[in-house]
Each structure stands twice: as structure tokens, then as C-alpha cells.
């Protein structure tokens, strides 16, 4: 009986636990979204040359995931690698209807952000609701060569 109890206990511990990865509802958040206005690639030094740098554009997509509640994007501040504020993309608050999307675009010709650029996006709602899905699709398409990748925002606490 002891062996069966021990076996049952070990089996129970070994089974995967189903985690609820649904984010909790919220009345608003501050989100951090990594952006790459360029990426470095290649070897660090080859024949006296440094790594190659490729400029990419970034399409920022702020998607309201609520079926019923609008959300309001209060600000979308774009920062450079060194932390300098480059631009406020949302000078006045914007409403996103239920299941709607707000898009922001960082052009490929934007050099100031660098490989460590980021957006700090603030949103709010009149009542707690599903948080938005916020992603950036980075792209460089030239002829038959295509480079695309996605970064995802994450909620951060505001400094006090």
C-alpha cells in the first residue's frame, strides 16, 4: 500500500499542470514594446570590417481584444537606444473600438532609434477589460530577400 501511495504521489507530481495563461482583466496598463530600427548581423570583425547593419521598418499593432469594451490609448512614446524620447506617436488619446486595431508605423528610414529602441504605450478603459495584444512586425523586403520578425509588448509597473 505504501508503494502504491508513493507511486500515485510521484505520478501526480509528474503530470503537467494546466496553467491559465489568460491575462487578468485590467482598467489600464503601461506596456513596454521592444523595437529594432536596425539590426546588426554577421561577424564582429571580418577583414577589418564591422558587422553589417540592416534598417527595418516596424508596424506596431495595438489590438483591442474585448468583444464589448472600447479602450483608449493615452500615449505611445518612442525612445532611442540611449533612452532619449524621440517622438510621441499619440499626441491626443485615441479610442479603439471592441475588436478594433490601432496601427503605428516606424519607417525604415528612421535611423535614430537604433537596435535598442522601444515604445512605452499607455492604455486605459472605463471598466476592467481584456488587455490589448500589442506587437511590432519588423520587416525588410528587398527582391528575393525577406527579413521579418515580431516583438511583443509586456506590462511594466510605473516607477514611483
C-alpha positions as CSV (number, residue, x, y, z in Angstrom):
1,X,0.0,0.0,0.0
2,X,2.9,2.3,0.8
3,X,4.4,1.7,-2.6
4,X,1.1,2.5,-4.4
5,X,0.6,5.7,-2.4
6,X,4.2,6.8,-3.2
7,X,3.7,5.9,-6.9
8,X,0.4,7.8,-7.0
9,X,2.0,10.8,-5.4
10,X,5.0,10.8,-7.8
11,X,2.7,10.3,-10.8
12,X,0.6,13.3,-9.7
13,X,3.7,15.4,-9.4
14,X,5.0,14.4,-12.8
15,X,1.8,15.3,-14.7
16,X,1.9,18.7,-16.3
17,X,-0.1,21.3,-14.6
18,X,-2.6,23.2,-16.8
19,X,-1.8,26.8,-16.3
20,X,-4.3,29.5,-17.1
21,X,-2.2,31.9,-19.3
22,X,-5.1,34.2,-19.8
23,X,-4.0,37.7,-18.6
24,X,-6.2,39.2,-15.9
25,X,-8.6,41.9,-16.8
26,X,-7.4,45.4,-16.3
27,X,-8.5,49.0,-16.3
28,X,-5.3,50.1,-17.9
29,X,-1.6,49.4,-18.2
30,X,1.8,50.7,-19.2
31,X,3.3,48.5,-21.8
32,X,6.9,48.2,-22.9
33,X,7.4,47.2,-26.6
34,X,10.9,46.5,-28.0
35,X,11.6,48.0,-31.4
36,X,14.5,47.5,-33.7
37,X,15.0,50.3,-36.2
38,X,18.1,48.4,-37.4
39,X,19.7,45.0,-36.6
40,X,23.3,44.0,-36.6
41,X,24.3,40.8,-38.3
42,X,27.4,38.9,-39.5
43,X,30.7,38.5,-37.7
44,X,32.0,41.1,-35.3
45,X,35.2,41.8,-37.4
46,X,35.9,40.3,-40.8
47,X,38.8,41.7,-42.8
48,X,38.8,44.9,-40.7
49,X,35.1,45.5,-41.3
50,X,32.4,45.6,-38.6
51,X,29.1,43.7,-38.6
52,X,26.6,44.6,-41.2
53,X,23.7,46.9,-40.2
54,X,20.2,46.5,-41.8
55,X,17.5,49.0,-41.4
56,X,14.0,47.6,-40.9
57,X,10.5,49.2,-40.7
58,X,8.2,48.4,-37.8
59,X,4.4,48.1,-37.9
60,X,3.1,48.5,-34.3
61,X,-0.3,46.9,-33.9
62,X,-2.4,47.6,-30.8
63,X,-5.4,45.2,-30.9
64,X,-8.4,45.6,-28.6
65,X,-9.3,42.0,-27.6
66,X,-12.6,42.9,-25.9
67,X,-15.8,42.0,-27.6
68,X,-17.7,44.7,-25.8
69,X,-15.5,47.4,-24.3
70,X,-13.6,50.1,-26.1
71,X,-10.2,51.0,-24.8
72,X,-8.3,54.3,-25.0
73,X,-4.7,54.6,-25.9
74,X,-3.4,57.6,-23.9
75,X,0.2,57.7,-25.3
76,X,2.7,55.9,-27.4
77,X,6.2,57.3,-26.7
78,X,9.1,56.2,-28.9
79,X,12.5,56.0,-27.3
80,X,16.0,55.6,-28.8
81,X,18.6,53.0,-27.6
82,X,20.1,55.6,-25.3
83,X,16.7,56.4,-23.6
84,X,16.1,59.7,-25.4
85,X,12.4,60.4,-26.2
86,X,12.2,60.7,-30.0
87,X,8.5,61.1,-30.6
88,X,5.0,60.9,-29.1
89,X,3.0,58.9,-31.7
90,X,-0.3,59.6,-29.9
91,X,-0.4,63.3,-29.1
92,X,-4.1,63.1,-28.1
93,X,-5.9,59.9,-26.8
94,X,-7.3,57.5,-29.3
95,X,-10.2,55.2,-28.9
96,X,-10.0,51.6,-30.2
97,X,-13.5,50.1,-30.6
98,X,-14.1,46.5,-29.5
99,X,-12.1,44.1,-31.6
100,X,-10.5,47.1,-33.4
101,X,-6.9,47.8,-34.1
102,X,-4.7,50.9,-34.0
103,X,-1.6,50.8,-36.1
104,X,1.6,52.9,-35.8
105,X,4.4,52.8,-38.3
106,X,8.2,53.4,-37.8
107,X,9.6,53.9,-41.2
108,X,12.7,52.1,-42.5
109,X,14.5,55.4,-43.0
110,X,14.2,56.1,-39.2
111,X,17.8,55.8,-38.0
112,X,17.7,57.5,-34.6
113,X,16.0,54.6,-32.6
114,X,18.7,52.0,-33.1
115,X,18.7,48.4,-32.2
116,X,17.5,49.1,-28.6
117,X,14.6,51.4,-29.4
118,X,11.3,50.9,-27.7
119,X,7.7,52.2,-27.3
120,X,6.1,52.9,-23.9
121,X,2.4,52.6,-24.5
122,X,-0.3,53.6,-22.0
123,X,-3.9,52.5,-22.3
124,X,-7.0,52.7,-20.1
125,X,-10.6,51.6,-20.1
126,X,-13.7,52.8,-18.3
127,X,-14.2,49.3,-16.7
128,X,-11.7,46.5,-16.3
129,X,-11.5,44.5,-19.6
130,X,-9.1,42.2,-21.5
131,X,-5.8,43.9,-22.1
132,X,-4.8,44.6,-25.7
133,X,-2.4,42.5,-27.7
134,X,0.4,44.7,-28.7
135,X,3.1,43.6,-31.2
136,X,5.5,45.1,-33.7
137,X,6.1,43.4,-37.0
138,X,9.6,44.3,-38.2
139,X,10.3,43.9,-41.9
140,X,13.0,44.5,-44.6
141,X,11.9,43.1,-48.0
142,X,14.4,43.5,-50.9
143,X,13.9,41.5,-54.0
144,X,14.1,37.8,-53.1
145,X,15.5,38.5,-49.6
146,X,12.9,38.9,-46.8
147,X,13.6,39.6,-43.1
148,X,10.6,39.7,-40.8
149,X,10.2,39.2,-37.1
150,X,7.8,40.1,-34.3
151,X,8.3,41.6,-30.9
152,X,5.6,41.5,-28.2
153,X,4.8,44.1,-25.5
154,X,4.8,43.3,-21.8
155,X,3.2,45.1,-19.0
156,X,5.5,47.1,-16.7
157,X,4.9,48.9,-13.5
158,X,5.3,52.7,-13.5
159,X,8.2,54.0,-11.4
160,X,7.1,55.9,-8.3
